[in-house]
Amino acid sequence: MIYSNRTSTVLKASVAIVFSAALMAAPIAMAHEHEKENLAAAADKTVTGEIVDVMCYVDHGAMGDKHAACSSKCIEGGGPVGIVSDGKLYIVVGDHKPMNGELAEYAGKTITLKGKMASNGGITMLENAEIVKK
């Protein structure tokens, strides 16, 4: 009889622990699903701005004609590339790959890109970006 009471108590405690864990995890799982839905629903955005190498822009605000040659060299070398529009920096990537080869020639110049906006941890990215030809 003592053995079955102990088994019953352990079983009840186990069920209570599993149920409590499920209740605590549910909001996290729902938030993750909501975030995925938001990313999937992100519409294409068009951004017009200056192409910059992210390292020099973030480190010392380097932009414009004076920095174009250096910026182009950094982008060609594989440094992260971005576009600055209305004072906001967007990291730019293609279809799951860097766009450095296509964007290096535009360093220091104003162009228009189209892609999907994604943001996480304070960083905004224009993904699946394409150059808009005028």
DALINCOR-V934745 format. One record per pair of residues at least 24 apart in sequence whose C-alpha atoms are under 6 Angstrom apart, sorted by the first residue. I is the first residue (numbers start at 1). J is the second residue. D is the distance in Angstrom with one decimal. If there is no record, write none. Layout:
# DALINCOR-V934745
i:I j:J d:D
i:I j:J d:D
This chain:
# DALINCOR-V934745
i:44 j:115 d:5.1
i:44 j:116 d:4.7
i:45 j:114 d:5.5
i:45 j:115 d:5.5
i:45 j:116 d:5.8
i:46 j:113 d:5.7
i:46 j:114 d:4.3
i:47 j:112 d:5.5
i:47 j:113 d:5.3
i:48 j:111 d:5.6
i:48 j:112 d:4.1
i:49 j:83 d:5.7
i:49 j:84 d:5.1
i:49 j:85 d:4.4
i:49 j:110 d:5.0
i:49 j:111 d:5.7
i:50 j:83 d:5.3
i:50 j:84 d:5.2
i:50 j:108 d:5.9
i:50 j:109 d:5.2
i:50 j:110 d:4.2
i:51 j:82 d:5.8
i:51 j:83 d:4.5
i:51 j:107 d:4.9
i:51 j:108 d:5.6
i:52 j:81 d:5.9
i:52 j:82 d:5.3
i:52 j:83 d:5.9
i:52 j:107 d:5.6
i:53 j:80 d:6.0
i:53 j:81 d:4.7
i:54 j:80 d:5.4
i:54 j:81 d:5.4
i:54 j:82 d:5.7
i:64 j:108 d:4.7
i:65 j:108 d:5.5
i:68 j:107 d:5.2
i:68 j:108 d:4.5
i:71 j:107 d:5.8
i:72 j:104 d:4.8
i:72 j:107 d:5.2
i:75 j:100 d:5.6
i:75 j:104 d:5.5
i:76 j:100 d:5.9
i:76 j:104 d:5.8
i:90 j:124 d:5.3
i:90 j:125 d:5.0
i:91 j:125 d:4.5
i:92 j:125 d:5.9
i:92 j:126 d:5.0
i:93 j:127 d:5.0
i:94 j:127 d:5.8
i:94 j:128 d:4.3
i:94 j:129 d:4.9
i:95 j:128 d:4.3
